[in-house]
């Protein structure tokens, strides 16, 4: 299963990256990824809490799998074995003109448990859109 969301933000990539990479401030603005703990270093273990529209909180411990400052950020989680559940959550930033950034935010999920998690994944997709809008508002307001 793939989740893909996109938005354009009226700010340069560096400003968007500064907010996206500041894990400590996520609780201040992010309705979906309500906390991230851990170092912003490739291979670092993270603690992530997701807030779903239902009010449910999901906590998990992925590894920072992708770090390209100013361009991409992602984490991965394998639960028990890749055949059961594998998750890759990512953010990509691309210039969309001199003062605009296109954010692509998504996740790739594979494994036997993906079908069982379908209702939760639908909520996660909605929450990802809410996060994109909150990021857009935070960056543009700070500009």
C-alpha positions as CSV (number, residue, x, y, z in Angstrom):
1,X,0.0,0.0,0.0
2,X,1.2,3.5,-0.8
3,X,0.1,6.8,0.8
4,X,1.0,9.9,-1.1
5,X,0.1,13.5,-0.3
6,X,1.4,16.8,-1.7
7,X,1.2,20.5,-1.1
8,X,3.0,23.6,-2.2
9,X,4.3,26.0,0.3
10,X,5.0,29.7,-0.3
11,X,8.6,29.5,1.0
12,X,12.0,28.4,-0.1
13,X,13.2,24.8,0.6
14,X,15.6,26.0,3.3
15,X,12.7,27.5,5.4
16,X,10.5,24.4,5.0
17,X,13.4,22.1,5.9
18,X,14.2,24.1,9.0
19,X,10.7,23.4,10.3
20,X,10.5,19.8,9.1
21,X,13.9,18.8,10.6
22,X,13.1,20.4,14.0
23,X,11.7,17.3,15.7
24,X,11.6,19.0,19.1
25,X,9.0,21.5,17.9
26,X,6.6,19.0,16.4
27,X,4.3,19.0,19.4
28,X,3.8,22.8,18.8
29,X,2.3,22.5,15.4
30,X,2.0,18.9,14.1
31,X,-1.4,17.3,14.4
32,X,-0.2,13.9,12.9
33,X,3.3,13.3,14.0
34,X,2.9,14.6,17.5
35,X,6.4,13.7,18.7
36,X,9.7,12.5,17.4
37,X,12.7,11.8,19.6
38,X,16.1,10.8,18.5
39,X,19.0,12.3,16.6
40,X,18.8,13.6,13.1
41,X,21.5,11.2,11.9
42,X,21.3,8.3,9.4
43,X,20.7,5.0,11.1
44,X,19.6,6.7,14.4
45,X,16.8,5.0,16.4
46,X,13.7,7.2,16.7
47,X,10.7,7.3,18.9
48,X,7.6,8.4,17.0
49,X,4.1,9.1,18.1
50,X,1.3,9.5,15.6
51,X,-2.0,11.1,16.5
52,X,-4.9,9.8,14.4
53,X,-8.2,11.7,13.8
54,X,-10.0,9.1,16.0
55,X,-7.9,10.2,19.0
56,X,-5.8,7.1,18.9
57,X,-2.1,7.5,19.4
58,X,0.3,5.0,17.8
59,X,3.9,4.7,19.1
60,X,6.7,3.0,17.3
61,X,10.5,2.9,17.1
62,X,11.7,3.2,13.5
63,X,15.2,4.0,12.3
64,X,16.1,7.2,10.4
65,X,16.7,5.7,7.0
66,X,17.0,8.7,4.8
67,X,18.6,12.1,5.4
68,X,19.3,14.5,2.6
69,X,19.3,18.0,4.3
70,X,17.1,20.3,2.4
71,X,15.7,17.5,0.2
72,X,14.5,14.3,1.9
73,X,13.8,12.8,5.3
74,X,12.5,9.3,6.1
75,X,12.3,6.5,8.6
76,X,11.8,2.8,8.3
77,X,10.3,0.1,10.5
78,X,10.2,-3.6,10.2
79,X,7.9,-5.4,12.6
80,X,9.0,-9.0,13.4
81,X,9.9,-9.7,9.8
82,X,9.5,-7.8,6.5
83,X,6.9,-10.4,5.4
84,X,4.7,-9.3,8.3
85,X,5.0,-5.5,8.2
86,X,7.5,-3.1,6.7
87,X,6.9,0.7,6.7
88,X,8.9,3.5,5.0
89,X,7.6,7.0,5.9
90,X,9.1,9.9,3.9
91,X,9.1,13.6,3.1
92,X,10.6,15.0,-0.1
93,X,11.1,18.7,-0.8
94,X,11.6,20.1,-4.3
95,X,11.8,23.7,-5.4
96,X,8.7,24.8,-7.3
97,X,9.9,28.2,-8.4
98,X,12.2,30.7,-6.6
99,X,10.0,31.1,-3.5
100,X,7.9,27.9,-3.5
101,X,8.5,24.4,-2.3
102,X,6.6,21.2,-3.2
103,X,6.3,18.8,-0.3
104,X,5.6,15.1,-1.1
105,X,4.7,13.2,2.1
106,X,3.9,9.6,2.1
107,X,4.5,6.0,3.3
108,X,5.1,2.7,1.6
109,X,3.7,-0.4,3.5
110,X,4.2,-4.0,2.7
111,X,3.5,-7.3,4.5
112,X,0.7,-9.5,5.7
113,X,-0.6,-7.1,8.3
114,X,-1.2,-4.2,5.9
115,X,-4.7,-5.4,5.1
116,X,-5.6,-5.7,8.7
117,X,-4.5,-2.1,9.3
118,X,-6.6,-0.6,6.5
119,X,-8.9,1.4,8.7
120,X,-5.9,2.9,10.6
121,X,-4.1,3.6,7.3
122,X,-7.1,5.5,6.0
123,X,-7.0,7.7,9.2
124,X,-3.2,8.1,8.7
125,X,-3.7,9.4,5.2
126,X,-6.2,12.0,6.4
127,X,-3.8,13.0,9.2
128,X,-0.9,13.3,6.7
129,X,-3.0,15.9,4.8
130,X,-3.7,17.7,8.0
131,X,0.0,17.7,8.8
132,X,0.9,19.1,5.4
133,X,-1.5,22.0,5.9
134,X,-0.2,22.7,9.4
135,X,3.4,22.7,8.0
136,X,2.4,25.0,5.2
137,X,0.7,27.4,7.7
138,X,3.6,27.4,10.1
139,X,6.2,28.0,7.5
140,X,4.2,30.7,5.6
141,X,3.2,32.5,8.9
142,X,6.9,32.6,10.0
143,X,7.9,34.0,6.6
